[in-house]
Amino acid sequence: MSEIGRDLIDGFDLNHPPAGFIQDPFPYYRAMLAHQPVLPQPDGSFILSRFADLDRIYRDTTLYSSDKKQAFLPKFGGDAPLYEHHTTSLVFNDPPLHTRVRKIMVGALNARAIANMEPGLIDTIDMLLAEMADRNEVDLIEDFASKIPIQIIGNMFDMPMEDREPLRDWSLAILGALEPTLTPEQEAWGNQSVKDFKLYLKDLADHRRKYPGDPETDVLTRLIESEEGQLSETELLQNCIFILNAGHETTTNLIGNALAVLHDFPEQMQALKQDPDLIKTGVNEFLRFLSPNQFGNRETTEDIELDGFKFPKGTNLHLCIGAANRDPAQFDQPDQLILSRKPNRHLAFAGGPHLCVGFQLARMEGRIAINRFLKAYLDYKLTGEAELGGRIRFRGYAKLPATLK
C-alpha cells in the first residue's frame, strides 16, 4: 500500500476504519506518527501512537485508569456476561482488585515455575511436529501455533485433556468482543462463550476445592487457597478465563506471526537457521514488529492536556501499541525485522503495573516453538492462502497454510 497522507489521517475513524486497514494498518500508523500522533475520534476518544506517550501512560496509574465499567456499559449492557467478564478481569481493573489478583498470578508464574514448565513444553511441541511429519500441507495455526498455549495453560490449571477442545473458540469469541464494533452475532457468541466457560470453570473449581492440587504448579489451586485477600467466586472464575484467554491469544499470534513474517525477510530466516541462539533477541523483535496486541486503552481520571488537545475527565484513549512499536523516535529502521536488535524496549506486553504477568512464559513458548519448528522443517513454504484474524485490536492469523517438504 502507498503511504497515507495527512488528509486521510485527519478523518480516520477507528470505529469505521477504511478498506485495507485491518489487512495492513502500518501505513496508517506511520501517518499517525508523522502527522497526528494525538488523533481525535468522532466519538470523543483519541488515538495515541507515540512510544513516549504510551510508555508514560502505562506507568501512570494516577491520571490514567484501566477501569472500563463506564466504557463497557453502553457497549455490552450491565447485565451481560461479557460486561461481567471484561469489568472483572485483571487487565481492566485498578487497585485494589488488580493488586490482589496480580500478586497471586505473579507468584504462580515465578521463574522456577516457568522453568519447570519447559520440559512439558518441549514434549508438546515435539509431539505436534511429529504429527505433521507425514503431511505435506498443514495449517501452521490450526496444527501448531494455537495448540501450544492451549496445552500449556491447560496443564497450569490441571485440566483433563478431553476438556481442552473448546478453549480456543471460547477465547476467540470473548476477546473478539473487544473490537470497536460488533455484529449482533459476534456479541451473542461472546456472551454465550462467557456463560459456557464460566460454567465449566465453576465445576472445575468445585472439584479442586475437594481435591486440591499442588499450589506450586496448579494455578487454580493457588487462586483458591491464596491468603492475599480471598477472591469472590466471580473474581476467581473471570480471572481464570482471563488467564486462559490472554495466554492463548499472545502466544498463538507470536508464533504464527513469526513463521509468516520470516518469509518476508529471507536473510533473517537464514540467519536464524544458521544461529539458533539468535532467537534470544529475535523473539522480542517478532513481538515488536507484529505485536499480537495492537491496541490498549486507558481513561483519564482528571482533565488533562496533550499536544494542545484537552482531554476531559473520563476520556477514552486508544493506545496504539502497533504504531508505538514502530516509532522511529524509539527504534532505528522500525519497519525492518532485525532479529539481533538490542536494546529492544517494546510495548508488546504493555508496561508499568500492567506489564503482562505471563510475558516470560509467552517468550519461552515462542522461543522454543519457533526454533524447534525451523530445525524440523527447514524448507517450509507458505502457500499464499493465509487468512488474517480480521480484528483491529489483535493481530494474528486465522489460517496460515504451508507446505513442509
PyMOL commands that set and color helices and strands:
alter all, ss='L'
color gray80, all
select helices_A, chain A and resi 6-10+26-35+51-59+69-76+81-86+90-92+97-108+111-131+141-145+147-156+161-163+167-176+184-210+219-225+233-264+266-274+276-289+321-324+352-354+359-376
alter helices_A, ss='H'
color red, helices_A
select strands_A, chain A and resi 38-40+46-48+64-65+137-139+295-300+304-306+309-311+316-320+381-382+387-388+397-399+401-403
alter strands_A, ss='S'
color yellow, strands_A
deselect
rebuild
show_as cartoon
